[in-house]
Amino acid sequence: MMRKKRKRGASSGPCRSHGQGPATAPAPPPSPEPTRPAWTGMGLRAASSCAAAASAAAAGAEQRRRPRICPPPLALLLLLLLSLGLLHAGDCQQPAQCRIQKCTTDFVSLTSHLNSAVDGFDSEFCKALRAYAGCTQRTSKACRGNLVYHSAVLGISDLMSQRNCSKDGPTSSTNPEVTHDPCNYHSHAGAREHRGGDQNPPSYLFCGLFGDPHLRTFKDHFQTCKVEGAWPLIDNNYLSVQVTNPVVPGSSATATNKITIIFKAHRECTDQKVYQAVTDDLPAAFVDGSTSGGDGDTKSLRIVERESGRYVEMHARYIGTTVFVRQLGRYLTLAIRMPEDLAMSYEESQDLQLCVNGCPLGERIDDGQGQVSAILGHSLPRTSSAPAWPGYTLETANAQCHEKMPVKDIYFQSCVFDLLTTGDANFTAAAHSALEDVAALHPRKERWHIFPSSGHRAPPGGSHLSLCLGLLCLMLSVFL
């Protein structure tokens, strides 16, 4: 009986790992001689004393109470190391991501609303450039060898040289909430877009008046009007503009000799400011003698004189509006750029606005589509007391206007019309300056030039082309 117990207690099986089998006794202590399985037959080992047997049994019981864990196999160890490595793969195993696209996107968002004609453009553009440069520096290590990154770095350097931007100075923040300025329309418009209130950047409108007078409305409709006397161009909740048009001496034409502009009070940004210009008096100040409105170093409203007595600009940051006023000859011209949401903010009683709805039908002297009758070969609007102006025929007027306006658009036609109706060569400069103001303030370059409707005068070959296109469509409809 003793031998059978000893056999079970002294057998050396595999050590317990993670299996479910019973625990076994440990192997004998190492000895200089190679170990062999215990001999259970008759011999010297079979004659072990009872004390040795009891000691082995106690050791087996202790091992059963605290099983021995074998070292994990190699595959399990590799799996453990791999799992630990994956936890830090973003930090150690993979290279940092090149973020040049994010830098470029931020730069575009900071500059998309800027207009080179608006006061303060250079300062804001340089801030955005410095922010762009800083972003590229932070991602330079991850963008080594990236052609887009190196192209951006070269482009930033060129733009900073062109705009005379210093490398040191304030930078724009990509978070509109941080730079929010209640008296900067561009700032809070960008903040609304960032919060998701507006998915598109603010839209701007243009209105201009010059010459006899010729009106370009917010909807890009072009009209030639009489509108003798005082008429409102704009009358909304933020701005009022009124023009006065007397009859040009010796002609039936009218032209603008007085402009009154009222910037209405706007919370903490500015008090009400009134500007008034008349012929030979184009001041560089408001009627109260001030040249700006608002507090702080960066004024929310200011006047800038570009040419003494001839050309002034007004920049209203708090409503994102720019106004140009010029004197050419004896008469004045006007050009305005204003955000659409503010330009269309008015009451029902303020519906008489030439920039919004155009001239009343009874005040128009063109065909309603901006085509001046003189250019189209119709009779000129003259009174019996208005003789033909000597020295200007249709050919000579065309030649003089073509010198400054090579594109024969509606501004060219207006120039010719004014020369024929007034004989005043200054109207040529007025039409040319009006087109320059369009290029400076109109938000959409593809709409700068307006051409007459083809309904009155088709271009050479136009009818033949239309006929061919019509026949082609007919053939396609038959065979398809």
Protein Blocks (a to p, Z undefined) as FASTA:
>chain_A
ZZmmmmmmmpccdddfkbmbdcddddddddfbdcddddfbecjklmpcfklmmmmmmmmm
mmmmmccdddddfklmmmmmmmmmmmmmmmmmpccddfklmmmmmmmmmmmmpcfkbghk
lmmmmmmmmmmmmmmmmmmmmmgoiaklmmmmmmmmmmmmmnopafbdcdddfblklmpc
fklmklmmmmmmmnomambdcdddddddehjbccddfkopacddfkgajddfbdcfkbcc
dddddddehiabdcdfbdcdddddehjlbccddddddehiacfbdfkopabecedjbdcb
dcddfbghkaccdddfknopacddddehjbccddddddfklmmgccfklmpcfklnopaf
klpcbeonopafklnopacdddfklccdehiafklmmmmmmmmmmbacfklmmmmmmmmm
nopaklmmmmmmmmmmmmmmmmblklmpccddfkloccehklmmmmmmmmmmmmmmmmZZ
